C-alpha cells in the first residue's frame, strides 16, 4: 500500500468515502498559509474562508475537479446525512490553483456541532473540460456516485483534516 494512502485508510476516508486509488498528482491545501496534513486538527474559525488549493498536474492542458465533503454529519457516531457537500470547483488547469477553476458549489465553512468531523478534499483528473451539474442537495452527497455520474474515474489526490465545535473561549 502506498505510504500516501495509509493515513486515508486509518482515518476511514478510504472505505467510507473513497475507493482505494493511486495518488498521481500533488495537491496542497493551505488555510492562511497553514498546510493541511491528513488527520491534523483545525479550529473552525481557522477554516472559515476558502483555502488555497494548488494542483501540480502535468501541464496547463489537463483539468481537475475538486470536491470538499464532511462524511460525519450531523455527528460521527450517527452520520445519517453522510456526506455533506462543502465545495465543488471544476476545470482547474494543471499547474495552477482552484481560483483558476469554475466554482460550481460555493465554499461553505465547516461548522461541526457534535464530535470530531473529517473534512475531505478530493481531486479528480477530468478527461476534458466539462459541465458539472451541482447536486440538488448538499446533504446525502456521494463522492463515488458524483465521480461516476460525471465520468471522473478514481481520485488522483486526497487529503483531510479534523475539526470539532469551537468553544467561545477558544475563539478569543
C-alpha positions as CSV (number, residue, x, y, z in Angstrom):
1,X,0.0,0.0,0.0
2,X,1.2,3.5,-0.8
3,X,2.5,5.4,2.2
4,X,0.4,8.3,0.9
5,X,-2.8,6.3,1.3
6,X,-2.1,5.0,4.8
7,X,-3.5,8.0,6.7
8,X,-6.6,7.9,4.5
9,X,-7.1,4.3,5.4
10,X,-6.6,4.8,9.1
11,X,-8.9,7.8,9.0
12,X,-11.5,5.7,7.2
13,X,-11.6,8.1,4.3
14,X,-10.8,5.2,2.0
15,X,-13.7,2.8,2.7
16,X,-16.4,5.2,3.8
17,X,-16.0,7.9,1.2
18,X,-13.5,6.8,-1.4
19,X,-12.3,3.6,-3.0
20,X,-8.6,2.9,-2.9
21,X,-6.7,4.8,-5.6
22,X,-3.2,5.5,-6.8
23,X,-2.2,9.1,-5.9
24,X,-0.6,10.6,-9.0
25,X,-0.9,14.4,-8.6
26,X,0.4,16.6,-5.9
27,X,-2.3,18.8,-4.2
28,X,-1.5,21.3,-1.5
29,X,-4.3,22.7,0.6
30,X,-3.5,25.7,2.8
31,X,-5.6,27.9,5.1
32,X,-3.9,31.2,5.8
33,X,-0.5,29.7,5.0
34,X,-1.0,26.6,7.2
35,X,-0.7,23.4,5.2
36,X,-3.4,20.7,5.6
37,X,-2.0,17.3,6.6
38,X,-4.1,14.1,6.9
39,X,-5.7,13.9,10.3
40,X,-4.4,17.3,11.7
41,X,-7.0,19.4,13.6
42,X,-8.0,22.9,12.6
43,X,-10.4,25.2,14.6
44,X,-13.5,26.1,12.6
45,X,-12.6,29.8,12.9
46,X,-9.2,29.0,11.1
47,X,-11.1,27.4,8.1
48,X,-13.9,29.9,7.8
49,X,-12.5,31.3,4.5
50,X,-11.9,29.2,1.4
51,X,-8.4,27.7,1.3
52,X,-5.8,27.9,-1.4
53,X,-5.7,24.6,-3.2
54,X,-2.7,24.2,-5.5
55,X,-2.7,21.4,-8.1
56,X,0.6,20.3,-9.6
57,X,-0.7,18.5,-12.6
58,X,1.3,17.7,-15.7
59,X,0.5,20.8,-17.7
60,X,-2.0,23.6,-18.3
61,X,-3.9,21.4,-20.8
62,X,-5.0,19.0,-18.0
63,X,-8.1,19.9,-15.9
64,X,-9.2,18.8,-12.5
65,X,-12.3,18.8,-10.3
66,X,-12.0,19.4,-6.5
67,X,-14.7,18.3,-4.0
68,X,-14.8,19.0,-0.3
69,X,-17.1,16.9,1.9
70,X,-17.9,16.1,5.5
71,X,-18.9,12.5,5.9
72,X,-19.7,12.9,9.7
73,X,-22.9,14.9,9.6
74,X,-24.6,15.5,11.9
75,X,-22.2,13.6,14.2
76,X,-19.6,10.9,13.7
77,X,-21.5,8.3,15.8
78,X,-24.6,8.6,13.6
79,X,-23.7,10.2,10.3
80,X,-27.2,9.7,8.8
81,X,-26.8,12.8,6.5
82,X,-23.4,11.5,5.1
83,X,-21.9,13.1,3.1
84,X,-22.4,16.9,3.4
85,X,-21.0,18.8,0.5
86,X,-18.9,21.9,1.2
87,X,-17.4,22.8,-2.1
88,X,-17.0,21.9,-5.8
89,X,-14.6,23.5,-8.3
90,X,-14.2,22.2,-11.8
91,X,-12.0,22.9,-14.8
92,X,-8.9,23.7,-12.6
93,X,-6.0,23.9,-15.0
94,X,-3.0,21.7,-14.0
95,X,-0.1,23.7,-12.5
96,X,-2.4,26.3,-11.0
97,X,-4.8,26.6,-8.1
98,X,-8.5,26.3,-7.5
99,X,-9.1,30.0,-8.0
100,X,-8.5,29.4,-11.7
101,X,-11.3,26.9,-11.9
102,X,-15.1,27.2,-12.1
103,X,-16.8,27.2,-8.7
104,X,-19.9,25.0,-9.1
105,X,-20.8,24.9,-5.4
106,X,-19.6,27.9,-3.3
107,X,-17.4,27.2,-0.3
108,X,-19.2,26.5,2.9
109,X,-17.1,26.9,6.0
110,X,-17.0,23.9,8.4
111,X,-19.3,24.2,11.5
112,X,-19.3,20.8,13.2
113,X,-21.8,20.6,16.2
114,X,-21.2,17.2,17.6
115,X,-17.9,15.3,17.8
116,X,-14.9,15.4,15.6
117,X,-15.6,15.7,11.9
118,X,-13.4,14.9,8.9
119,X,-13.3,17.4,6.1
120,X,-12.0,15.7,2.9
121,X,-10.6,17.3,-0.2
122,X,-10.7,15.0,-3.2
123,X,-9.1,15.8,-6.6
124,X,-10.1,14.1,-9.8
125,X,-8.5,14.4,-13.2
126,X,-11.0,15.3,-15.9
127,X,-10.9,13.6,-19.3
128,X,-11.8,17.0,-20.8
129,X,-13.3,20.4,-19.9
130,X,-16.8,19.6,-18.9
131,X,-20.0,21.0,-17.4
132,X,-20.8,19.5,-14.0
133,X,-24.3,19.9,-12.6
134,X,-24.5,20.8,-8.9
135,X,-26.3,18.3,-6.8
136,X,-29.9,19.1,-5.7
137,X,-28.9,18.9,-2.0
138,X,-25.7,19.3,-0.1
139,X,-26.8,16.5,2.3
140,X,-26.6,12.8,1.3
141,X,-23.9,13.8,-1.3
142,X,-22.0,10.8,-2.5
143,X,-18.4,11.4,-3.8
144,X,-18.3,8.0,-5.5
145,X,-21.6,8.4,-7.3
146,X,-20.7,12.0,-8.3
147,X,-17.4,10.8,-9.8
148,X,-19.3,8.1,-11.7
149,X,-22.1,10.3,-12.9
150,X,-19.5,12.8,-14.3
151,X,-17.1,10.3,-15.7
152,X,-14.2,11.3,-13.4
153,X,-12.9,7.9,-12.5
154,X,-10.8,7.4,-9.4
155,X,-9.3,10.3,-7.4
156,X,-5.7,11.4,-8.2
157,X,-5.2,13.1,-4.8
158,X,-7.0,13.4,-1.4
159,X,-6.3,15.0,2.0
160,X,-8.4,15.5,5.1
161,X,-8.4,17.5,8.3
162,X,-10.4,17.1,11.5
163,X,-12.4,19.8,13.2
164,X,-14.8,20.0,16.2
165,X,-17.1,22.6,17.7
166,X,-15.2,25.5,19.0
167,X,-15.9,26.9,22.4
168,X,-16.3,30.7,22.8
169,X,-13.1,30.7,24.9
170,X,-11.1,29.1,22.0
171,X,-12.3,31.8,19.5
172,X,-10.9,34.7,21.6
